[in-house]
Amino acid sequence: MMFSALARTSLVSRIMIAIILGGGVAYLFPQVAPYVSLLGDLFIKALKSVAPILVFVLVLASIANFKVSHGAQNLKPILGLYVVGMLLAALSAVVASMMFPSTLLLNIAADTNLQAPSNVAEILKNLLLSFITNPVAAISEANFIGILAWAVGLGIALRHSADTTKQVISDFSDAVNHIIKIVINFAPIGIFGLVVVTFAQSGLETLVNYAHLIAVLVATMLFVALVINPILVAMVMRQNPYPLVLKCLKESGITAFFTRSSAANIPVNLDLAKRLGINEAIAGVTIPLGATINMAGAAVTITILTLAAVNTLGMDVSLTTMIILSVVSVVTACGSSGVAGGSLLLIPVACGLFTIPTDIAMQVVAIGMVISVIQDSAETALNSSTDVLFTAAVELSKK
């Protein structure tokens, strides 16, 4: 009876229960931590196994199946706002990470000594060497930069393939997404093991770290929603942007916060767009497309968690490298999976820019899963509300 009731509850509720139970077990029975650590290790291993193929298939499928409508010239301003908004969101995350640096509690070998690329030439060299690697080796070695390069290249080449081929790719992408959903559904069990071990070893320091990380993430997303986006909308509409911004946050953002799915929020956005007087033909393209590629919140998450890992490892990173990280975060955010916490699985791509090992990157993903109760909700609210906001700004400016 109890297990069937748990199965019917939402993933957020199950993760919250796992965190509370994990904290309780760590406080009352700290001696069991070595035994339940296997649960966390298995979860991280599962993430490490599925992440490379997930990145490859999702990016490949999204590019191969991308369709340009006949009214594409009317979509360019909106798509331009999507790109600029994501880039500014990622840059805001860089600034926030510099002003309020976060660190993580990671299981790192004592002899680990990683150095970030020291200059632009070294960054470009590392990127080029990663780009031209063998695709099979890239997936087997979890070389996420190489995986991304091959996925983009093959996706562009396959855009001109037969519809049946594209359907096969789409079906394969759906199958991989199904496996990801299974792995994420086991997240509460893995998180329980991780919380028990982490709390037993570090105690209240864990809560302080998590609280600081959540505060930086949410504050940055609020800054994007209430400062960056209004500035962009004001530049387009030439009038006070806040009535439109607040309306989109109220009617789209709040719903998306609780559903935690941009795709599930598409009907809400389409209804809001209709009431705002937006051209239905335009909204029918940009809002579903935005639910797939307009991921400012994901760009913030990927950037801040990657830089938190960098800070934890004591790596000295230049401003140029951080700016390049912003671009990488935007590109990877566009390939976020539609499942809850999908953006977290793309963090290893950004970590690859700093040559951070996959084992450490997956620990960062697991920490992201722990705080996803708040992080993913805020991220989805920003992502989804921005879709209808930018569409409305461009369309209403024409009137």
Buried (B, 14 or more C-beta within 10 A) or exposed (E): EEEEEEEEEEBBEBBBBBBEBBBEBBEEEBEBBEEBBEBBBBBBEBBBBBBBBBBBBBBBBBBBBBEEBEEEEBBEBBBBBBEBBBBBBBBBBBEBBEEBBBBBBBBBEEEEEBEBBEEEEEBEEBBEEBBEBEBEEBBEBBBBBBBBBBBBBBBEEBBEEEEEEBEEBBEBBEEBBEBBBEBBBEBBBBBBBBBBBBBBBBEEEBEEBBEBBBBBBBBBBBBBBEEBBBEBBBEBBEEEBEEBBBBBBEBBBEBBBEBBBBBBBBEBBBBBBEEBEBBEEBBBBBBBBBBBBBBBBBBBBBBBBBBBBBBBBEBEBBEEBBBBBBBBBBBBBBBBBBBBBBBBBBBBBBBBBBBBBBBBBBBBBBBBBBBBBBBBBBBBBBBBBBBBBBBBBBBBBEE
